[in-house]
């Protein structure tokens, strides 16, 4: 596994990862590393706690979003089911997760950006 993302994950766990320079690509790579090291629930807890701490340490606790975190960890885990050798391979094979917002259309406009969505992972609304 990639030493870069493993090191970043350890720093995220320890609360020492600097927010500055931690890109969306890094979020995805670190999530892949967490999922490779443990089961889904362990990885979800590590990523959620780490990102919440990262946002708090950066002075922007409102940036943490439980809904988006849960959705992305779930989507990444689902895609990894086909096999994944490393975070770099996953990033290369899933460029759509790095461009645009793959969660678009899952939630009504603004729902995923509410105070409730920041605290509680909201489920997508099914079309009726």
DASUL-V810906 format. One record per helix or strand of 2 or more residues. SS is the DSSP state (~ for helix, > for strand). FROM is the first residue (numbers start at 1). TO is the last residue. If there is no record, write none. Layout:
# DASUL-V810906
ss | from | to
SS | FROM | TO
SS | FROM | TO
This chain:
# DASUL-V810906
ss | from | to
~ | 3 | 14
~ | 24 | 37
~ | 40 | 57
~ | 61 | 63
~ | 66 | 80
~ | 87 | 93
~ | 95 | 97
~ | 111 | 113
~ | 115 | 119
